[in-house]
Amino acid sequence: MQLEPITWERMAEALARHLDGPARAAAAPGGWTRVAVDGAPAAGTGTLAAATADALRLRGRPVLVVATDGFLRPASLRFEFGREDAEGYPDGWYDVPALWREVFGPLEPGGSGRVLPDLWDPAVDRATRSPYVTLPTGGVLFVHGPMLLKHWFPFDFTVHIGLSAGALARRTDPGARWTLPAFARYEAETGPAAAVDVLVRADDPRHPAWSGLPTA
């Protein structure tokens, strides 16, 4: 796949323009556009999601950004088989049923739009007690975090920020390098680079490159 150099600022603006144009026209009337920004924690998915959301707000679109880190399971469940269990990390760390129930369910056709932006604070290991947020119809939901494509979430548009194995190892916090085998398995089994609408390569975060926007 041919990738083109681009700045993060231009990328966010181009994504916002697409989501407010062709992607909006393709969305179901009276519905929402659900966008994934997929990638390992070291890829900085939240930065791109936030920048694109800001660009959309300037266009008058209501936007909600949800981090999957706000839906971590309690420590007693995450660490059931040890604190560095790479096998259990993909399916054991994130509360996938809660994401379906609290984030995606309300944005199904005929849904209320009433989304819970986060559920669990891993720093203190207890519920956040955040209030629900109503995303008006026609709004855009961004969900960012790792391994989003393996759960069959109903995304309308997908972005993957990929890192080479070497770059991922260099940029992953030393205390989290035990997760690297899980990301290698995700790449091999899910193939996010070939599955998404937009692929971004960010081995050097100062000089990203991307596949460009879909033409159809």
Contacts in CASP RR format, 6 or more apart in sequence:
PFRMAT RR
TARGET T0000
AUTHOR 0000-0000-0000
METHOD contacts of the structure
MODEL  1
MQLEPITWERMAEALARHLDGPARAAAAPGGWTRVAVDGAPAAGTGTLAA
ATADALRLRGRPVLVVATDGFLRPASLRFEFGREDAEGYPDGWYDVPALW
REVFGPLEPGGSGRVLPDLWDPAVDRATRSPYVTLPTGGVLFVHGPMLLK
HWFPFDFTVHIGLSAGALARRTDPGARWTLPAFARYEAETGPAAAVDVLV
RADDPRHPAWSGLPTA
1 193 0 8 1.000
1 199 0 8 1.000
1 211 0 8 1.000
2 211 0 8 1.000
3 199 0 8 1.000
3 201 0 8 1.000
3 209 0 8 1.000
3 210 0 8 1.000
3 211 0 8 1.000
4 209 0 8 1.000
4 210 0 8 1.000
4 211 0 8 1.000
4 212 0 8 1.000
5 207 0 8 1.000
5 208 0 8 1.000
5 209 0 8 1.000
6 14 0 8 1.000
6 208 0 8 1.000
6 209 0 8 1.000
6 210 0 8 1.000
6 212 0 8 1.000
7 208 0 8 1.000
8 47 0 8 1.000
8 48 0 8 1.000
8 51 0 8 1.000
8 208 0 8 1.000
9 51 0 8 1.000
11 48 0 8 1.000
11 200 0 8 1.000
11 208 0 8 1.000
11 210 0 8 1.000
12 48 0 8 1.000
12 51 0 8 1.000
12 52 0 8 1.000
12 54 0 8 1.000
12 55 0 8 1.000
13 55 0 8 1.000
14 212 0 8 1.000
14 213 0 8 1.000
15 52 0 8 1.000
15 55 0 8 1.000
15 159 0 8 1.000
15 198 0 8 1.000
15 213 0 8 1.000
16 52 0 8 1.000
16 55 0 8 1.000
16 56 0 8 1.000
16 58 0 8 1.000
16 59 0 8 1.000
17 55 0 8 1.000
18 157 0 8 1.000
18 213 0 8 1.000
19 33 0 8 1.000
19 35 0 8 1.000
19 52 0 8 1.000
19 56 0 8 1.000
19 61 0 8 1.000
19 140 0 8 1.000
19 157 0 8 1.000
20 56 0 8 1.000
20 59 0 8 1.000
20 61 0 8 1.000
23 33 0 8 1.000
23 156 0 8 1.000
23 157 0 8 1.000
24 33 0 8 1.000
24 138 0 8 1.000
26 156 0 8 1.000
27 33 0 8 1.000
27 138 0 8 1.000
27 156 0 8 1.000
28 109 0 8 1.000
30 137 0 8 1.000
30 138 0 8 1.000
31 107 0 8 1.000
31 109 0 8 1.000
31 110 0 8 1.000
31 137 0 8 1.000
31 138 0 8 1.000
31 139 0 8 1.000
32 107 0 8 1.000
32 113 0 8 1.000
32 135 0 8 1.000
32 137 0 8 1.000
32 138 0 8 1.000
32 139 0 8 1.000
32 140 0 8 1.000
32 141 0 8 1.000
33 138 0 8 1.000
33 139 0 8 1.000
33 140 0 8 1.000
33 141 0 8 1.000
33 156 0 8 1.000
33 157 0 8 1.000
34 104 0 8 1.000
34 107 0 8 1.000
34 140 0 8 1.000
34 141 0 8 1.000
34 143 0 8 1.000
34 153 0 8 1.000
34 154 0 8 1.000
34 155 0 8 1.000
34 156 0 8 1.000
34 157 0 8 1.000
35 49 0 8 1.000
35 52 0 8 1.000
35 140 0 8 1.000
35 141 0 8 1.000
35 142 0 8 1.000
35 143 0 8 1.000
35 155 0 8 1.000
35 156 0 8 1.000
35 157 0 8 1.000
35 158 0 8 1.000
35 159 0 8 1.000
36 143 0 8 1.000
36 144 0 8 1.000
36 148 0 8 1.000
36 149 0 8 1.000
36 153 0 8 1.000
36 155 0 8 1.000
36 157 0 8 1.000
36 158 0 8 1.000
36 159 0 8 1.000
36 196 0 8 1.000
37 45 0 8 1.000
37 46 0 8 1.000
37 48 0 8 1.000
37 49 0 8 1.000
37 52 0 8 1.000
37 142 0 8 1.000
37 143 0 8 1.000
37 144 0 8 1.000
37 145 0 8 1.000
37 159 0 8 1.000
37 161 0 8 1.000
38 45 0 8 1.000
38 144 0 8 1.000
38 145 0 8 1.000
38 146 0 8 1.000
38 147 0 8 1.000
38 148 0 8 1.000
38 149 0 8 1.000
38 158 0 8 1.000
38 159 0 8 1.000
38 160 0 8 1.000
38 161 0 8 1.000
38 192 0 8 1.000
38 196 0 8 1.000
39 45 0 8 1.000
39 144 0 8 1.000
39 145 0 8 1.000
39 146 0 8 1.000
39 147 0 8 1.000
39 148 0 8 1.000
39 160 0 8 1.000
39 161 0 8 1.000
39 162 0 8 1.000
39 192 0 8 1.000
40 146 0 8 1.000
40 162 0 8 1.000
40 163 0 8 1.000
40 168 0 8 1.000
40 172 0 8 1.000
40 179 0 8 1.000
40 183 0 8 1.000
41 145 0 8 1.000
41 146 0 8 1.000
41 172 0 8 1.000
41 173 0 8 1.000
41 176 0 8 1.000
42 163 0 8 1.000
42 168 0 8 1.000
42 171 0 8 1.000
42 172 0 8 1.000
42 173 0 8 1.000
43 161 0 8 1.000
43 162 0 8 1.000
43 163 0 8 1.000
43 202 0 8 1.000
44 161 0 8 1.000
44 202 0 8 1.000
44 205 0 8 1.000
45 144 0 8 1.000
45 145 0 8 1.000
45 146 0 8 1.000
45 161 0 8 1.000
46 65 0 8 1.000
46 67 0 8 1.000
46 144 0 8 1.000
46 145 0 8 1.000
48 144 0 8 1.000
48 159 0 8 1.000
48 161 0 8 1.000
48 200 0 8 1.000
49 65 0 8 1.000
49 142 0 8 1.000
49 144 0 8 1.000
50 65 0 8 1.000
52 142 0 8 1.000
53 63 0 8 1.000
53 65 0 8 1.000
53 140 0 8 1.000
53 142 0 8 1.000
56 63 0 8 1.000
56 140 0 8 1.000
57 63 0 8 1.000
61 138 0 8 1.000
61 139 0 8 1.000
61 140 0 8 1.000
62 135 0 8 1.000
62 136 0 8 1.000
62 138 0 8 1.000
62 139 0 8 1.000
62 140 0 8 1.000
63 135 0 8 1.000
63 139 0 8 1.000
63 140 0 8 1.000
63 141 0 8 1.000
63 142 0 8 1.000
64 115 0 8 1.000
64 117 0 8 1.000
64 133 0 8 1.000
64 135 0 8 1.000
64 139 0 8 1.000
64 140 0 8 1.000
64 141 0 8 1.000
64 142 0 8 1.000
65 142 0 8 1.000
65 144 0 8 1.000
66 103 0 8 1.000
66 115 0 8 1.000
66 117 0 8 1.000
66 118 0 8 1.000
66 141 0 8 1.000
66 142 0 8 1.000
66 143 0 8 1.000
66 144 0 8 1.000
67 118 0 8 1.000
67 143 0 8 1.000
67 144 0 8 1.000
67 145 0 8 1.000
68 94 0 8 1.000
68 99 0 8 1.000
68 143 0 8 1.000
68 144 0 8 1.000
68 145 0 8 1.000
68 146 0 8 1.000
68 148 0 8 1.000
69 122 0 8 1.000
69 145 0 8 1.000
70 118 0 8 1.000
70 119 0 8 1.000
70 120 0 8 1.000
70 121 0 8 1.000
70 122 0 8 1.000
70 128 0 8 1.000
71 94 0 8 1.000
71 95 0 8 1.000
71 96 0 8 1.000
71 98 0 8 1.000
71 99 0 8 1.000
71 102 0 8 1.000
71 103 0 8 1.000
71 118 0 8 1.000
71 119 0 8 1.000
71 120 0 8 1.000
72 78 0 8 1.000
72 93 0 8 1.000
72 94 0 8 1.000
72 95 0 8 1.000
72 120 0 8 1.000
72 122 0 8 1.000
73 92 0 8 1.000
73 93 0 8 1.000
73 94 0 8 1.000
73 95 0 8 1.000
73 120 0 8 1.000
74 120 0 8 1.000
74 125 0 8 1.000
75 122 0 8 1.000
75 125 0 8 1.000
77 92 0 8 1.000
78 92 0 8 1.000
78 93 0 8 1.000
79 85 0 8 1.000
81 87 0 8 1.000
81 88 0 8 1.000
84 178 0 8 1.000
86 178 0 8 1.000
86 179 0 8 1.000
86 180 0 8 1.000
86 181 0 8 1.000
86 182 0 8 1.000
87 182 0 8 1.000
88 182 0 8 1.000
89 179 0 8 1.000
89 182 0 8 1.000
90 147 0 8 1.000
90 150 0 8 1.000
90 182 0 8 1.000
90 185 0 8 1.000
90 186 0 8 1.000
95 119 0 8 1.000
95 120 0 8 1.000
96 151 0 8 1.000
98 119 0 8 1.000
99 143 0 8 1.000
99 151 0 8 1.000
99 153 0 8 1.000
100 153 0 8 1.000
102 115 0 8 1.000
102 116 0 8 1.000
102 119 0 8 1.000
103 115 0 8 1.000
103 116 0 8 1.000
103 141 0 8 1.000
103 143 0 8 1.000
104 153 0 8 1.000
104 154 0 8 1.000
105 111 0 8 1.000
106 112 0 8 1.000
106 113 0 8 1.000
106 114 0 8 1.000
106 115 0 8 1.000
107 113 0 8 1.000
107 115 0 8 1.000
107 135 0 8 1.000
107 141 0 8 1.000
108 154 0 8 1.000
112 134 0 8 1.000
113 134 0 8 1.000
113 135 0 8 1.000
113 136 0 8 1.000
113 137 0 8 1.000
114 132 0 8 1.000
114 133 0 8 1.000
114 134 0 8 1.000
115 132 0 8 1.000
115 133 0 8 1.000
115 134 0 8 1.000
115 135 0 8 1.000
115 141 0 8 1.000
116 130 0 8 1.000
116 132 0 8 1.000
116 133 0 8 1.000
117 130 0 8 1.000
117 133 0 8 1.000
118 128 0 8 1.000
118 130 0 8 1.000
119 127 0 8 1.000
119 128 0 8 1.000
119 130 0 8 1.000
120 126 0 8 1.000
120 127 0 8 1.000
120 128 0 8 1.000
121 127 0 8 1.000
121 128 0 8 1.000
135 141 0 8 1.000
143 153 0 8 1.000
143 155 0 8 1.000
146 183 0 8 1.000
146 186 0 8 1.000
147 182 0 8 1.000
147 183 0 8 1.000
147 186 0 8 1.000
147 190 0 8 1.000
148 155 0 8 1.000
148 158 0 8 1.000
149 158 0 8 1.000
149 160 0 8 1.000
149 190 0 8 1.000
149 191 0 8 1.000
149 192 0 8 1.000
149 195 0 8 1.000
149 196 0 8 1.000
150 186 0 8 1.000
150 189 0 8 1.000
150 190 0 8 1.000
157 197 0 8 1.000
157 198 0 8 1.000
158 195 0 8 1.000
158 196 0 8 1.000
158 197 0 8 1.000
158 198 0 8 1.000
159 196 0 8 1.000
159 197 0 8 1.000
159 198 0 8 1.000
159 199 0 8 1.000
159 200 0 8 1.000
160 192 0 8 1.000
160 193 0 8 1.000
160 195 0 8 1.000
160 196 0 8 1.000
160 198 0 8 1.000
160 199 0 8 1.000
160 200 0 8 1.000
161 200 0 8 1.000
161 201 0 8 1.000
161 202 0 8 1.000
162 192 0 8 1.000
162 193 0 8 1.000
162 199 0 8 1.000
162 200 0 8 1.000
162 201 0 8 1.000
162 202 0 8 1.000
163 171 0 8 1.000
163 201 0 8 1.000
163 202 0 8 1.000
163 203 0 8 1.000
164 203 0 8 1.000
165 180 0 8 1.000
165 184 0 8 1.000
166 203 0 8 1.000
167 202 0 8 1.000
167 203 0 8 1.000
167 204 0 8 1.000
168 180 0 8 1.000
168 183 0 8 1.000
169 177 0 8 1.000
169 180 0 8 1.000
171 205 0 8 1.000
172 179 0 8 1.000
172 180 0 8 1.000
186 192 0 8 1.000
187 193 0 8 1.000
193 199 0 8 1.000
197 213 0 8 1.000
197 214 0 8 1.000
198 210 0 8 1.000
198 211 0 8 1.000
198 212 0 8 1.000
198 213 0 8 1.000
198 214 0 8 1.000
199 210 0 8 1.000
199 211 0 8 1.000
200 208 0 8 1.000
200 209 0 8 1.000
200 210 0 8 1.000
200 211 0 8 1.000
201 208 0 8 1.000
201 209 0 8 1.000
201 210 0 8 1.000
202 208 0 8 1.000
END
